[in-house]
Amino acid sequence: MEKESDLLQFAERELKLAGLDRPDSVYDGAVYNAVMELIRVFANQGRSGYSAGLVVQIFSRLAKYEPLLPLTGQDDEWVESYADGLLQNKRDYSVFKENGVPFHSDAIIWRDPSGFGFLGLVEGVQSSQKIVFPFMPKTFYVDVDYENKEYRIKDWSQLREAQKYYPFLELPEEVK
């Protein structure tokens, strides 16, 4: 139980240092209570070492609605979406299929100098990318600058990394 109380004390101290226990904090202190509840459950399980890390990893993925295994693309993974003819994957809500073509809508997130992320088209490169199955969703963050009322890709090498994962990603000839 010593490790459990150490974990509880550590978590409580860190949350308080971050100010999350105060009524004027995010969600009026409810985040503090929610996290402490999860920490208590975790501590009471008596996990340590490898099993603790594994539980945290799996819980984190599931809590963020991330699949544990690659998507298969099988018919039972799809549901009708908000638009006619658009299907959405049940295991990862950022994967869609339109006219039989699957794509990951969050393949690339553009990150402006303030750290704000957005989706869309920048210098001819689209955030959503076609995929093939089996597929494990992965998002690449690409830094952009805002010049003359347009976004410009700051470092094209970040897209070359994405291109290794998304084989349909086409880059302009001058940056290949």
Kinemage of the C-alpha trace (Angstrom):
@kinemage 1
@onewidth
@group {chain A} dominant
@subgroup {mainchain}
@vectorlist {calphas} color= white
{ca met a 1} P 0.000 0.000 0.000
{ca glu a 2} L 2.991 2.315 0.336
{ca lys a 3} L 3.317 2.666 -3.428
{ca glu a 4} L -0.403 3.327 -3.687
{ca ser a 5} L -0.291 6.130 -1.161
{ca asp a 6} L 2.852 7.498 -2.840
{ca leu a 7} L 0.971 7.637 -6.133
{ca leu a 8} L -2.049 9.295 -4.526
{ca gln a 9} L 0.161 11.860 -2.788
{ca phe a 10} L 2.127 12.525 -5.955
{ca ala a 11} L -1.023 12.958 -8.077
{ca glu a 12} L -2.681 15.206 -5.511
{ca arg a 13} L 0.423 17.376 -5.175
{ca glu a 14} L 0.814 17.756 -8.963
{ca leu a 15} L -2.859 18.531 -9.521
{ca lys a 16} L -2.793 21.162 -6.777
{ca leu a 17} L 0.407 22.715 -8.152
{ca ala a 18} L -1.390 22.986 -11.488
{ca gly a 19} L -4.277 24.707 -9.692
{ca leu a 20} L -6.798 22.111 -10.831
{ca asp a 21} L -8.264 21.701 -7.345
{ca arg a 22} L -9.492 25.298 -7.133
{ca pro a 23} L -13.123 26.242 -7.753
{ca asp a 24} L -11.973 28.798 -10.346
{ca ser a 25} L -10.020 26.174 -12.337
{ca val a 26} L -11.074 24.197 -15.401
{ca tyr a 27} L -14.609 22.894 -14.875
{ca asp a 28} L -14.717 24.358 -11.375
{ca gly a 29} L -12.345 21.780 -9.910
{ca ala a 30} L -14.222 18.809 -11.359
{ca val a 31} L -11.124 17.756 -13.351
{ca tyr a 32} L -9.209 17.388 -10.088
{ca asn a 33} L -11.938 15.146 -8.645
{ca ala a 34} L -12.215 13.047 -11.813
{ca val a 35} L -8.466 12.472 -12.081
{ca met a 36} L -8.125 11.641 -8.390
{ca glu a 37} L -10.955 9.113 -8.725
{ca leu a 38} L -9.124 7.399 -11.596
{ca ile a 39} L -5.816 7.478 -9.676
{ca arg a 40} L -7.496 5.863 -6.643
{ca val a 41} L -8.903 3.039 -8.793
{ca phe a 42} L -5.524 2.530 -10.469
{ca ala a 43} L -3.661 2.603 -7.153
{ca asn a 44} L -6.110 0.123 -5.596
{ca gln a 45} L -5.401 -2.370 -8.385
{ca gly a 46} L -1.872 -2.708 -7.038
{ca arg a 47} L -0.192 -2.584 -10.436
{ca ser a 48} L 3.497 -1.957 -10.801
{ca gly a 49} L 6.202 -2.092 -13.415
{ca tyr a 50} L 5.225 -3.592 -16.754
{ca ser a 51} L 1.547 -4.237 -15.994
{ca ala a 52} L 1.054 -0.643 -14.774
{ca gly a 53} L 2.527 0.780 -17.965
{ca leu a 54} L 0.466 -1.574 -20.105
{ca val a 55} L -2.778 -0.684 -18.323
{ca val a 56} L -2.047 3.046 -18.648
{ca gln a 57} L -1.217 2.685 -22.350
{ca ile a 58} L -4.345 0.696 -23.178
{ca phe a 59} L -6.611 2.874 -21.029
{ca ser a 60} L -5.203 6.040 -22.613
{ca arg a 61} L -5.880 4.788 -26.159
{ca leu a 62} L -9.413 3.655 -25.339
{ca ala a 63} L -10.263 6.836 -23.422
{ca lys a 64} L -9.252 8.835 -26.530
{ca tyr a 65} L -11.343 6.578 -28.818
{ca glu a 66} L -8.209 5.173 -30.475
{ca pro a 67} L -8.256 1.585 -31.749
{ca leu a 68} L -5.902 -0.990 -30.268
{ca leu a 69} L -5.484 -2.901 -33.521
{ca pro a 70} L -5.411 -1.796 -37.163
{ca leu a 71} L -8.727 -1.105 -38.861
{ca thr a 72} L -9.717 -3.832 -41.312
{ca gly a 73} L -12.099 -1.916 -43.569
{ca gln a 74} L -14.603 -4.783 -43.377
{ca asp a 75} L -18.285 -3.937 -43.931
{ca asp a 76} L -19.162 -4.270 -40.224
{ca glu a 77} L -16.786 -1.377 -39.358
{ca trp a 78} L -18.866 1.248 -41.177
{ca val a 79} L -21.975 3.291 -40.397
{ca glu a 80} L -23.828 5.910 -42.414
{ca ser a 81} L -22.478 9.357 -41.719
{ca tyr a 82} L -24.016 12.823 -41.801
{ca ala a 83} L -23.812 13.091 -45.607
{ca asp a 84} L -25.406 10.869 -48.239
{ca gly a 85} L -23.020 8.194 -49.444
{ca leu a 86} L -20.435 8.957 -46.771
{ca leu a 87} L -19.574 6.125 -44.400
{ca gln a 88} L -17.771 6.582 -41.097
{ca asn a 89} L -15.630 3.958 -39.424
{ca lys a 90} L -17.019 2.774 -36.075
{ca arg a 91} L -13.573 2.050 -34.649
{ca asp a 92} L -12.029 5.417 -35.544
{ca tyr a 93} L -14.325 8.356 -36.203
{ca ser a 94} L -11.718 10.188 -38.300
{ca val a 95} L -11.759 7.467 -40.967
{ca phe a 96} L -14.371 7.729 -43.707
{ca lys a 97} L -15.294 6.071 -46.978
{ca glu a 98} L -16.839 7.963 -49.870
{ca asn a 99} L -17.763 6.270 -53.145
{ca gly a 100} L -15.798 3.227 -51.972
{ca val a 101} L -12.609 5.235 -51.306
{ca pro a 102} L -11.412 5.210 -47.681
{ca phe a 103} L -9.573 8.188 -46.211
{ca his a 104} L -8.266 9.488 -42.907
{ca ser a 105} L -9.578 13.009 -42.320
{ca asp a 106} L -6.933 13.806 -39.674
{ca ala a 107} L -3.879 12.497 -41.532
{ca ile a 108} L -2.276 15.945 -41.427
{ca ile a 109} L -2.996 18.688 -38.945
{ca trp a 110} L -1.541 22.055 -39.834
{ca arg a 111} L -0.031 23.858 -36.829
{ca asp a 112} L 0.279 27.641 -36.993
{ca pro a 113} L 2.918 29.653 -35.067
{ca ser a 114} L 0.579 30.040 -32.068
{ca gly a 115} L 0.232 26.246 -31.818
{ca phe a 116} L -3.349 26.260 -33.136
{ca gly a 117} L -4.091 23.214 -35.280
{ca phe a 118} L -6.476 23.107 -38.221
{ca leu a 119} L -7.516 20.896 -41.117
{ca gly a 120} L -7.777 21.812 -44.769
{ca leu a 121} L -5.724 22.614 -47.826
{ca val a 122} L -2.302 24.284 -47.595
{ca glu a 123} L -0.132 24.799 -50.660
{ca gly a 124} L -2.012 22.104 -52.554
{ca val a 125} L -1.735 19.508 -49.781
{ca gln a 126} L -4.961 18.270 -48.154
{ca ser a 127} L -5.272 17.207 -44.504
{ca ser a 128} L -7.310 14.137 -45.403
{ca gln a 129} L -5.473 11.329 -47.141
{ca lys a 130} L -6.514 8.116 -48.891
{ca ile a 131} L -5.653 4.912 -47.065
{ca val a 132} L -5.371 1.176 -47.589
{ca phe a 133} L -6.318 -1.552 -45.125
{ca pro a 134} L -5.216 -2.805 -42.716
{ca phe a 135} L -4.724 0.715 -41.381
{ca met a 136} L -3.665 2.155 -38.041
{ca pro a 137} L -4.634 5.849 -37.852
{ca lys a 138} L -1.724 8.215 -37.435
{ca thr a 139} L -1.732 12.011 -37.469
{ca phe a 140} L 1.208 14.130 -38.583
{ca tyr a 141} L 1.560 17.702 -37.340
{ca val a 142} L 3.063 20.036 -39.910
{ca asp a 143} L 4.182 23.550 -39.012
{ca val a 144} L 2.953 26.431 -41.146
{ca asp a 145} L 3.549 30.184 -41.250
{ca tyr a 146} L 0.974 32.805 -42.135
{ca glu a 147} L 2.296 35.211 -44.769
{ca asn a 148} L 0.401 37.600 -47.032
{ca lys a 149} L -2.939 36.193 -45.871
{ca glu a 150} L -1.907 32.646 -46.819
{ca tyr a 151} L -0.584 29.674 -44.934
{ca arg a 152} L 2.811 28.387 -46.082
{ca ile a 153} L 4.411 25.091 -45.141
{ca lys a 154} L 7.408 25.828 -42.951
{ca asp a 155} L 9.285 22.535 -43.234
{ca trp a 156} L 8.495 20.241 -46.157
{ca ser a 157} L 10.490 17.422 -44.561
{ca gln a 158} L 7.613 16.997 -42.097
{ca leu a 159} L 5.423 16.097 -45.076
{ca arg a 160} L 7.995 13.678 -46.425
{ca glu a 161} L 7.575 11.752 -43.172
{ca ala a 162} L 3.819 11.749 -43.659
{ca gln a 163} L 4.289 10.569 -47.247
{ca lys a 164} L 6.062 7.443 -45.984
{ca tyr a 165} L 2.902 6.564 -44.034
{ca tyr a 166} L 0.340 7.853 -46.554
{ca pro a 167} L 1.501 6.553 -49.955
{ca phe a 168} L -1.145 8.541 -51.882
{ca leu a 169} L 0.140 11.851 -50.505
{ca glu a 170} L 1.428 13.796 -53.462
{ca leu a 171} L 3.950 16.578 -52.965
{ca pro a 172} L 4.743 19.284 -55.498
{ca glu a 173} L 7.578 18.294 -57.829
{ca glu a 174} L 9.888 21.052 -56.570
{ca val a 175} L 9.935 19.647 -52.992
{ca lys a 176} L 10.235 15.935 -53.711
